[in-house]
Amino acid sequence: MNNALTNKSAITNDCLIELGTEELPPKNLKSLSEDFAKLVSQALNDVGLPAASIEVYATPRRLGILMRNMQTQQADQVVEKRGPALQAAFDKEGNPSKAAQGFARGCGVEVTDLQQRETDKGAWLYFEKTEIGSSLAQILPEVVATAIHKLPIAKKMRWGDQAFEFVRPVKWLVMMIGSSVVEGEVLGVRSGNQSQGHRFHAPGPMTFSNASDYVACLANEGKVVASFDERKRSIREQIEQSAANLGGVAHIEEALLNEVTGLVEFPVAVCGTFDAEFLSIPVEALVMTMQDNQKYFALFDQQGALLPNFITISNIDSKQPEMVAKGNERVIRPRFADARFFFEQDQKQPLSQRSELLDKVVFQNKLGSVGDKSRRIAKLAVSIAKQMGADEVQVERAAQLCKCDLMTEMVGEFPKLQGLMGRYYAEFDHEPKAVSDAVEQHYWPKFSGDQLPSNDVAQCVALADRLDSLVGIFGIGQKPSGVKDPFALRRAALSVVRILIEKDLPLNLMPLINKAFEALSDKFEAGSVADDVSDYIFDRLRAYYQEQGIGFDIVDAVISTKPEILNDCDQRVQAVNQFQKNDAALALAAANKRIANILKKQGVDKGLTKSSVTINERLFEATAEKQLFQQLVGLQGKVDSLFVEGEYLQGLNELASLRPVVDQFFDEVMVMVEDPAVKANRLALLSRLLSCFRQVADFSKIQS
Amino acid sequence: MNDTLTPNTVVTDLGTFQGLIQTLQSYWAEQGCVVMQPLDMEVGAGTFHPATFLRAIGPEPWRAAYVQPSRRPTDGRYGENPNRLQHYFQFQVLLKPSPDNFQELYLGSLERLGFDTLVHDVRFVEDNWESPTLGAWGLGWEIWLNGMEVSQFTYFQQVGGLECRPVSGEITYGIERLAMYMQGVDSIYDLVWSRSEQGEITYGDIYHQNEVEQSTYNFELADTDALFHWFDVCETECQKLIEKKLALPGYEQVMKASHAFNLLDARHAISVTERQRFILRVRTLSRGVAQCYYESREALAFPLMKNSLLPKATSDATAMEVDSE
């Protein structure tokens, strides 16, 4: 048992830790610093050394933690242990027994040092000692070393002839409490009060006189903005100000802003210009070059047109900022010149002419070329178009063109622009709008939460492309396992789910899968591929609904009744989810479970259908079963037609009125009676009730 | 020595390509580098030079700097693109073990070239390097000079499938880019290579015809059947040489196989799936050679340990471990 004594020394002070490194990777800089601070402050808190507040700092060359008003001394602890009962501890002469001696030895003292205490439960031998608390200075080095060791780092490295590993080489370590240094060593560097300022503006060592001066000292002497968030704010302000000066609006993506913040210690925005004639290149290609390759911010005018300017964030307050601007302009010019050359080259030939080249590109060894895939997509997409009533000619054309841009120079140079460039070139070739849009949109959704193909032509091609990949890759035995999903089939399946549900397409999935297989039937045996693909797509529903806050049990309850049309499935899931709010829902779910168990034991759950169950009214004995039957029969016609119309929630609400008679049935009626005819009849009644619910979902799977 | 010998008074003209090379060579010679000459074989990068790839293996300390002509057949543009060539130059520095002031030494070289780091925005931007054919990877940065990548900076972690102990630090300068910046020209071909009373010679004077003709060969004429055969021959030779414990000639076969692969690639003779297989074949050879080289140095008791600053015991403990992959 440990008892904290009263705080004899509740002294607090500011505590600073700064790990100096070579330039850290920018994208994870913020999370790395936060993890570090959390590990250190939590470990200290756990040993009774809390801080009033914790400030986290991060620049490319440092991870800083400033713990304000930190407890600097652990409280002393009284440790006590109970030994043997007094009766067993001494003999009649008062000599200590073996038990007493053993206990004393265990505590490292003589028996005479032990206490005797009377308690409610008798008299005992006790050992008590006071453990003196450690100081923060004693504990800190170990805590910091452990925290660094525990940091989640994807790729660590070694340097020089050191055995240590970290994100990048470690250069210095500051550990201070108030104005004094805490001695220690981490990753090969000894701690001190010396840091370094900005690499160019303040080279050489810089000394902190007090932990609390950290931020001011770095700012004034070091020319370093230590706080990630403050730098980020400053960068955003500078960008917006610069953009306003140029009469434009900056396009600021959060990820890029974070990355740039992680690349500089002293941010200074610099504006550059490029030749306006480059604006003939698709905006997306220009913006991508600026953002991805150069980490520039692009500017648009008030009407949303790209301006021939960019903003870069430099890491110095240059003596000649125009040199920085000029240098950056020199970099972007050849890149844009390349892009324009490719764009112009590509337009010398209609997009459709590239379809032949697709035969030379392997989609997958066993599944043939991208050309083969395009032809399969066209066939499947047209059959989908027939069912949806989409323009078959346009669908076929879009499918033939959809992969052609892979053979263009632009997509060769900017792979991320696949689809988009296809749309540009299709428009240039005067293809119908639905077709050129579909060339771009058949890749949608490109990522989780992305927009869906907007027109029906694009939807047909998008579905056909995904289904062909799913069936093909499953067919050659390479379906995703664990985290391995090289063909991104998880996303493909989720795309099918989203398009069918959110675009409200009442298509029966299995025939589509079979149609996709037909075109691939010369490549592999049918086996269970179609069922596997169907199951895989339905399995995506769990994740899909989880995002909407709908539980796995509801999804499973619906899927287990084998719905074939995804958007019908969706209506049921939504209805069951709504129905859960009905008071009767829980009770009915419990009743469903009970019935399912009874039927399972009797082996009558298989092949459960309404027609296979005949109920003989004359065999009813109890009022409760008669009432249940009558009410069920009374409702059934109405409920069935509601379900057929897809009015699932309304149907379920009707069924909810059965609750009292169902409850009564289970209160008063015994199902497993001697008389086989009566028993069979009752089982039949229960099956009919169950099957009525199962038109929507297997409610026995709903968790209470 | 002759007391009356006047000091060498060649003025390095930083306005020329050769002046840039001379400056880097003398700077790195001052840092204790052996200034080596280019390898007399076709390679895709300075890393292939045995002074980097092989010397990075094992415990022996080593510092070297050299220019390496580099060939990348797919980058050929028939001399029509001002920024892309199938044959260009890298200035390569290897410091083993990587010193504490590695970054500062690099920045010192930029200053020597005349770049004021309070005028120009110099940044270390994360860039991790991996060479699948060499079975090598490392972590480091691209160096940006006002947004232009002018160098790569890498701490080797593994080479030829072997853990690097100690770690070598590698710097690769893209010297055409640096020179274009320094000379303020927009085309590599306009770079002044040398300037003297004999007149000016440009990069284009020396290499433009080469780019046109080599591009034609690489893209149109290279005999793919012969190259496929050559690749097989190199592979067999290499395996034979590894068995005979001849790491250095064995390594030359790796470079030859690698260049044959690059030429086949430029001829679009290798499909996407085959590509991976060829890369794996070269990697297997690289690993064999690396292991063989390590053993041969070990058999010689690691001769360059005489220059090691490490206490003997430590260097024994840092012996290479074979990658278990």
HADDOCK unambig.tbl for C-alpha pairs under 7 A between the chains (distance, minus, plus):
assign (segid A and resid 23 and name CA) (segid B and resid 124 and name CA) 6.43 0.50 0.50
assign (segid A and resid 25 and name CA) (segid B and resid 126 and name CA) 5.35 0.50 0.50
assign (segid A and resid 157 and name CA) (segid B and resid 139 and name CA) 6.91 0.50 0.50
assign (segid A and resid 157 and name CA) (segid B and resid 157 and name CA) 6.80 0.50 0.50
assign (segid A and resid 158 and name CA) (segid B and resid 157 and name CA) 6.93 0.50 0.50
assign (segid A and resid 158 and name CA) (segid B and resid 167 and name CA) 6.79 0.50 0.50
assign (segid A and resid 159 and name CA) (segid B and resid 98 and name CA) 6.47 0.50 0.50
assign (segid A and resid 159 and name CA) (segid B and resid 155 and name CA) 6.70 0.50 0.50
assign (segid A and resid 159 and name CA) (segid B and resid 167 and name CA) 5.31 0.50 0.50
assign (segid A and resid 160 and name CA) (segid B and resid 97 and name CA) 4.64 0.50 0.50
assign (segid A and resid 160 and name CA) (segid B and resid 98 and name CA) 4.46 0.50 0.50
assign (segid A and resid 160 and name CA) (segid B and resid 99 and name CA) 5.98 0.50 0.50
assign (segid A and resid 160 and name CA) (segid B and resid 166 and name CA) 5.69 0.50 0.50
assign (segid A and resid 160 and name CA) (segid B and resid 167 and name CA) 5.02 0.50 0.50
assign (segid A and resid 160 and name CA) (segid B and resid 168 and name CA) 6.89 0.50 0.50
assign (segid A and resid 161 and name CA) (segid B and resid 97 and name CA) 5.97 0.50 0.50
assign (segid A and resid 161 and name CA) (segid B and resid 165 and name CA) 6.51 0.50 0.50
assign (segid A and resid 161 and name CA) (segid B and resid 166 and name CA) 4.42 0.50 0.50
assign (segid A and resid 161 and name CA) (segid B and resid 167 and name CA) 6.25 0.50 0.50
assign (segid A and resid 200 and name CA) (segid B and resid 117 and name CA) 6.44 0.50 0.50
assign (segid A and resid 200 and name CA) (segid B and resid 118 and name CA) 6.41 0.50 0.50
assign (segid A and resid 294 and name CA) (segid B and resid 147 and name CA) 6.51 0.50 0.50
assign (segid A and resid 314 and name CA) (segid B and resid 121 and name CA) 6.02 0.50 0.50
assign (segid A and resid 315 and name CA) (segid B and resid 121 and name CA) 6.28 0.50 0.50
assign (segid A and resid 316 and name CA) (segid B and resid 118 and name CA) 6.80 0.50 0.50
assign (segid A and resid 316 and name CA) (segid B and resid 121 and name CA) 6.16 0.50 0.50
assign (segid A and resid 318 and name CA) (segid B and resid 118 and name CA) 5.50 0.50 0.50
assign (segid A and resid 318 and name CA) (segid B and resid 119 and name CA) 4.71 0.50 0.50
assign (segid A and resid 318 and name CA) (segid B and resid 120 and name CA) 6.75 0.50 0.50
assign (segid A and resid 319 and name CA) (segid B and resid 118 and name CA) 6.22 0.50 0.50
assign (segid A and resid 319 and name CA) (segid B and resid 119 and name CA) 5.08 0.50 0.50
assign (segid A and resid 320 and name CA) (segid B and resid 119 and name CA) 5.44 0.50 0.50
assign (segid A and resid 323 and name CA) (segid B and resid 120 and name CA) 6.84 0.50 0.50
assign (segid A and resid 324 and name CA) (segid B and resid 120 and name CA) 5.84 0.50 0.50
assign (segid A and resid 324 and name CA) (segid B and resid 121 and name CA) 6.34 0.50 0.50
assign (segid A and resid 324 and name CA) (segid B and resid 146 and name CA) 5.27 0.50 0.50
assign (segid A and resid 327 and name CA) (segid B and resid 146 and name CA) 5.18 0.50 0.50
assign (segid A and resid 328 and name CA) (segid B and resid 146 and name CA) 5.34 0.50 0.50
assign (segid A and resid 328 and name CA) (segid B and resid 147 and name CA) 5.21 0.50 0.50
assign (segid A and resid 328 and name CA) (segid B and resid 148 and name CA) 6.86 0.50 0.50
assign (segid A and resid 331 and name CA) (segid B and resid 147 and name CA) 6.80 0.50 0.50
assign (segid A and resid 331 and name CA) (segid B and resid 148 and name CA) 5.79 0.50 0.50
assign (segid A and resid 362 and name CA) (segid B and resid 272 and name CA) 6.98 0.50 0.50
